[in-house]
């Protein structure tokens, strides 16, 4: 599972969910429909099944990606670009290369942005060079998208654009998250300036603290723990990042929050205990995830924590819940198991 997935929404663009395809029309057949809306829904449905580990959906959609990348409906093209990011074999990615690179100049901004992320999945240096070139674009939104995407592959060319975005109230949170993913310690001085700024809002300050903690700056970890021990509104964010960044000194505060029913940070604290592999976390998370009387959202939080633990007992329970749990929990557990398997190689 990606360590630096943005807490404020995945930075990598995803097609929006809409209605499912007509129940009587197979999604594979619907891809050939003259109705653009049906093609969009079919592509999205197959894409979600593929992400969840459905081999049949992958076998249906993957061979069609080349054609779908040239579909007249922009949202089909965007969905196909998401499919490219699920391909693993270099030869399959290479077959999509020319179409993906062509979409970097698509007239629809959403498609261009999606193409940036997909281009970085292509083998070889040529595609990355095309994305780097977008950093010189006169269109700020495309420069920023390129910088965020390049940060995911730790390309230092992203640094100047991301640092510049720290001054933008609307870009700051995403820029901080991207800087964490980039992992370039030379960003610390600019992040520290943001963190120390008197007028900074508490949510932004907590994310800046997370970025400092990412680079080993003790100010960041201290701030995250202090927020967890307060009654501030940003505690869920502090809990999330304390877990993601391995802030072991946060375990006592997280343990208390995980046991506080109704607290806004309870779910994030439960997930964090799994990520931190805290003492007693396996037993506690198994108990929550197995409890049919527990709120389903907390059971899902516990499932995420169990996936992070990935112990035999944790994975056994995830398999059981993926087979017979409530619908949302079942789907989540299937996705988590697919991610664990992918991470294992």
C-alpha positions in Angstrom: 0.0 0.0 0.0 1.3 3.4 -0.9 2.8 5.1 2.1 2.2 8.6 0.9 -1.3 8.4 -0.5 -2.7 11.9 0.1 -4.9 12.1 3.1 -6.9 14.8 1.3 -7.8 12.6 -1.6 -5.6 10.6 -3.8 -3.4 12.9 -5.8 -3.5 10.5 -8.7 -6.7 11.4 -10.5 -9.4 8.8 -10.6 -12.6 8.8 -12.8 -15.7 9.8 -10.8 -18.2 7.0 -9.9 -21.5 7.2 -11.6 -24.4 4.8 -12.1 -23.4 1.2 -13.0 -24.0 -0.1 -16.5 -27.4 -1.6 -17.4 -27.7 -4.8 -15.4 -28.8 -6.7 -18.5 -25.8 -5.6 -20.6 -22.4 -7.2 -19.9 -19.8 -4.5 -19.3 -17.5 -6.0 -21.9 -20.3 -5.7 -24.5 -21.2 -2.2 -23.3 -17.7 -1.0 -24.2 -18.9 -1.3 -27.9 -22.2 0.6 -27.2 -22.8 3.7 -29.3 -24.0 5.4 -26.1 -21.0 7.2 -24.6 -22.5 7.1 -21.1 -22.8 3.4 -21.2 -19.2 3.0 -22.4 -18.0 5.3 -19.5 -20.0 3.2 -17.0 -18.8 -0.1 -18.4 -15.1 1.0 -18.4 -15.4 2.2 -14.8 -17.1 -0.9 -13.6 -14.4 -3.1 -15.2 -11.7 -0.9 -13.9 -13.0 -1.1 -10.3 -13.3 -4.9 -10.6 -9.7 -5.0 -11.9 -8.4 -2.9 -9.0 -10.1 -5.4 -6.7 -8.2 -8.3 -8.2 -10.9 -9.6 -10.6 -8.8 -11.5 -13.2 -11.7 -11.7 -15.6 -12.3 -7.9 -15.6 -8.6 -7.4 -16.3 -8.7 -9.9 -19.2 -11.7 -8.1 -20.7 -10.4 -4.5 -20.3 -6.6 -4.8 -20.7 -6.7 -5.8 -24.4 -9.2 -3.0 -25.2 -7.1 -0.2 -23.6 -5.5 0.8 -26.9 -8.9 1.5 -28.5 -10.4 3.1 -25.4 -7.5 5.6 -25.3 -8.8 6.9 -28.6 -12.5 6.8 -27.7 -14.4 10.0 -28.6 -15.8 10.2 -25.0 -13.3 12.0 -22.8 -14.3 10.1 -19.6 -13.7 6.8 -21.4 -10.2 8.0 -22.3 -9.7 9.0 -18.7 -10.8 5.6 -17.5 -8.5 3.9 -20.0 -5.6 5.9 -18.7 -6.3 4.6 -15.2 -6.3 1.1 -16.7 -2.8 1.7 -18.1 -1.6 2.4 -14.6 -2.7 -1.1 -13.6 -0.7 -2.9 -16.4 2.4 -4.7 -15.1 4.1 -6.2 -18.2 6.5 -3.8 -20.0 5.3 -5.1 -23.4 1.7 -4.3 -22.6 2.7 -0.8 -21.4 4.7 -0.3 -24.6 1.7 -1.1 -26.7 -0.1 1.9 -25.1 2.8 4.3 -25.3 2.0 6.3 -28.4 -1.7 6.7 -27.4 -0.8 7.8 -23.8 1.7 10.3 -25.0 -0.7 11.7 -27.5 -3.2 12.4 -24.7 -0.7 14.7 -23.0 -2.1 17.2 -25.6 -5.7 16.2 -25.2 -8.2 19.1 -25.3 -9.8 18.1 -22.0 -7.8 19.0 -18.9 -9.0 16.0 -16.9 -7.6 13.7 -19.6 -4.3 15.6 -19.9 -3.8 15.3 -16.2 -4.6 11.6 -16.2 -2.2 11.1 -19.1 0.6 12.7 -17.0 0.3 10.0 -14.4 0.0 7.2 -16.9 3.0 8.4 -18.9 5.2 7.8 -15.9 4.2 4.1 -15.9 5.7 3.7 -19.4 9.1 2.0 -19.7 12.1 4.0 -20.8 13.2 7.6 -20.3 11.3 9.2 -23.2 8.0 9.3 -21.5 9.4 10.8 -18.3 11.2 13.4 -20.4 7.8 14.4 -21.9 6.4 14.8 -18.4 9.4 16.9 -17.3 8.8 19.1 -20.2 5.3 20.0 -18.9 7.1 21.7 -15.9 7.8 24.5 -18.4 4.1 24.8 -19.5 2.4 28.1 -19.3 -0.6 26.3 -17.7 0.0 26.3 -13.9 -2.4 23.4 -13.3 -0.5 21.2 -15.7 2.9 22.2 -14.2 1.6 21.3 -10.7 0.1 18.0 -11.9 3.4 17.1 -13.5 5.3 17.9 -10.4 3.0 15.8 -8.2 3.3 12.9 -10.6 7.1 13.2 -10.8 7.3 13.2 -7.0 5.8 9.7 -7.0 8.9 8.5 -8.9 11.2 10.6 -6.8 12.3 12.8 -9.7 14.1 15.8 -8.4 12.9 18.0 -11.2 9.6 18.2 -9.3 11.1 20.2 -6.4 11.0 23.8 -7.6 7.3 23.6 -8.6 6.3 21.9 -5.4 8.2 24.5 -3.3 6.6 27.3 -5.1 3.2 25.8 -4.5 3.7 26.0 -0.7 2.8 29.7 -0.9 -0.6 28.9 -2.5 -3.3 28.3 0.0 -5.2 26.0 -2.4 -2.1 23.9 -3.4 -0.2 23.8 -0.1 -1.6 20.6 1.3 -1.2 18.6 -1.9 2.3 20.1 -2.3 3.3 19.1 1.2 2.1 15.5 0.5 4.0 15.4 -2.8 7.2 16.7 -1.1 6.9 13.8 1.4 6.6 11.4 -1.5 9.5 13.0 -3.3 11.7 12.5 -0.3 14.2 15.2 -1.1 15.6 16.5 2.2 16.6 19.8 0.6 12.9 20.7 0.9 13.1 20.9 4.7 14.1 24.5 5.0 11.1 25.7 2.9 8.7 23.3 4.8 10.0 24.7 8.1 9.3 28.2 7.0 5.7 27.2 6.3 5.4 25.3 9.7 6.7 28.4 11.6 4.5 30.9 9.9 2.2 32.7 12.4 -0.8 32.9 10.1 -0.8 29.3 9.1 -4.0 27.4 9.8 -3.9 24.4 12.2 -4.7 21.8 9.5 -1.9 23.1 7.3 0.5 23.3 10.2 -0.2 19.7 11.2 0.5 18.6 7.6 3.7 20.7 7.5 4.6 18.9 10.8 4.0 15.6 9.1 6.4 16.6 6.3 9.0 17.6 8.8 8.6 14.3 10.6 9.0 12.5 7.2 12.5 14.0 7.0 13.4 13.2 10.6 12.9 16.7 12.0 11.9 16.3 15.7 9.7 19.3 15.6 7.3 17.4 13.3 6.9 14.4 15.5 6.5 16.6 18.7 3.7 18.6 17.0 1.8 15.5 15.9 1.9 14.0 19.4 0.8 17.3 20.9 -2.1 17.5 18.6 -3.2 14.0 19.4 -3.1 14.9 23.1 -5.2 18.0 22.6 -8.9 18.2 21.7 -8.2 20.0 18.4 -10.2 19.3 15.2 -7.0 18.2 13.4 -6.5 15.2 15.5 -7.7 12.7 12.8 -5.0 14.1 10.5 -2.3 13.9 13.2 -3.3 10.3 13.9 -3.2 9.4 10.2 0.2 10.8 9.7 1.6 9.5 12.9 0.8 6.1 11.7 2.0 6.5 8.2 5.3 8.0 9.3 6.0 5.5 12.0 5.9 8.0 14.9 6.3 5.4 17.7 6.1 8.0 20.5 2.5 8.6 19.4 1.4 5.1 20.4 0.1 6.0 23.9 -2.1 8.8 22.6 -3.3 6.7 19.7 -4.1 3.9 22.0 -6.3 6.2 24.1 -8.0 7.6 21.0 -8.7 4.1 19.6 -10.6 3.3 22.7 -12.7 6.5 22.8 -16.0 5.7 21.2 -17.4 8.5 19.1 -14.2 10.4 18.9 -13.6 11.8 15.4 -10.0 10.5 15.5 -10.9 7.0 16.6 -10.8 5.4 13.2 -7.6 7.0 12.2 -6.1 5.9 15.5 -7.2 2.3 14.9 -5.5 2.3 11.5 -2.4 3.9 12.9 -1.9 1.2 15.6 -1.8 -1.3 12.8 0.7 0.7 10.8 2.9 1.2 13.8 2.6 -2.5 14.7 1.9 -1.3 18.3 1.9 -3.8 21.1 -1.4 -5.7 21.3 -2.6 -4.2 18.0 -3.2 -7.5 16.3 -5.5 -8.8 19.0 -7.3 -5.5 19.3 -7.9 -5.0 15.6 -9.0 -8.6 15.1 -11.6 -8.1 17.8 -12.9 -4.9 16.3 -13.0 -6.2 12.7 -14.8 -9.4 13.9 -17.4 -7.7 16.0 -20.7 -7.7 14.1 -22.1 -5.2 16.6 -19.4 -2.7 15.9 -20.0 0.2 13.5 -19.1 -0.9 10.0 -16.7 2.1 9.5 -14.7 1.1 12.5 -14.6 -2.5 11.3 -13.2 -1.2 8.0 -10.6 0.9 9.8 -9.5 -2.2 11.7 -9.4 -4.1 8.4 -7.0 -1.5 7.0 -4.8 -1.8 10.1 -4.8 -5.6 9.8 -3.6 -5.3 6.2 -0.8 -3.2 7.4 0.1 -5.8 10.0 -0.1 -8.6 7.4 0.3 -11.3 10.0 -1.1 -14.8 9.2 -4.0 -14.3 11.6 -4.7 -10.8 10.2 -4.7 -12.1 6.6 -6.9 -15.1 7.5 -9.5 -12.7 9.0 -9.4 -10.5 5.9 -10.0 -13.5 3.7 -12.9 -14.5 5.8 -14.4 -11.0 5.7 -13.8 -10.8 2.0 -15.9 -13.9 1.5 -18.8 -13.3 4.0 -18.7 -9.8 5.5 -21.2 -7.0 4.9 -21.0 -5.6 1.3 -18.7 -2.6 1.9 -16.4 -4.4 4.3 -16.3 -7.4 1.9 -15.3 -5.2 -1.0 -12.7 -3.4 1.1 -11.1 -6.6 2.4 -10.9 -7.9 -1.2 -9.1 -4.8 -2.3 -6.8 -4.9 0.7 -5.8 -8.5 0.0 -5.1 -7.6 -3.6 -2.9 -4.7 -2.5 -1.0 -6.9 0.0 -0.4 -9.5 -2.7 0.8 -6.8 -5.1 3.2 -5.4 -2.6 4.5 -8.9 -1.9 5.5 -9.1 -5.6 
